[in-house]
């Protein structure tokens, strides 16, 4: 039986740890479930013979965390709450149609007095985490969408020249595309799942995926290219001011972390935001910063198949001091 696009057995996604490859699709279902619990009456699911107990537990946990957020905000004159999904998983073509307050968040809670919108509260949902420093990433930025000084190459440009070099193209027996074509595909904000089966990608990228899947030479070079880029250009590419701006945006969000059948509420404390400094990184693929409260990491990785599509920077709290 389906209701609001959800099957009763989908509750099992809240007790199942996904593989890295399935993490996005699993989280999308979890987010849809949370939204429907807040926006609709899901009591019939709680009466199900097989899954009812699990549904009741999640419904109660969701209502408790939403009530906690609301009580902390001290919004007393609302008579309706609606949860609205953000555009973290929506393709580029739809971005212009989405309200700005939905940018780079999982949800917003909309508080209404009848039809009058009183307040919106940005929410991030993280599964299987007890604290923010255990969350693998708080946000993810595409390399192509971060402003780059004119004196240094973007990582997309650097990988084009150094990863897809002449020797590697001979090794893979591939003809290198133009930079304009390469940059076009690297700059897609949200890669389509199973992209290699879609006609929007040309044959070069499909062949690159096929020929590099188990190619140790390519994998080793890919790691070296990332490491070299961080070493040579990292601090010029990612400024302290840019990290401050990331943190300012993150402090405005409420994070709801789900672990052991319940949600906990978290928020980033950045009272020393003007004192952020670079520190020596423990990873050759990342830059690290501290505000003397937390150690933050900005890691250079790939949003889709390693070394092939969509280089990105993942921002996370490495640990609390």
Buried (B, 14 or more C-beta within 10 A) or exposed (E): EEEEEBEBEBBEBBEEEBEEEEBBEBBBBBBBBBBBBBBEEBEEBBEBEEBBEBBBBBBBBBEEBBEBBBEEBEBEEBEBBEBBBBBBBBEEEEEEEEEEEBEBBBBBBBBBEEEEEBEBBBBBBBBBBBBBBBBEBBBBBBBBEBEBEEEBBBBBBBBBEBBBBEEBEEBBEBEBBEBEEBBEBBBBBBBBEEBBEEEEBEEBBBBBBEBBEEBEEBBEBBBEBBBBBBEEBBEEBBEEEBBBEBBEBBEEBBBBBBBEEBBBBBEBEBEEBEEBEBEEBEEEBBBBBBBEBBBBBBBBBBBBBBBBBBBBBBBBBBEEE
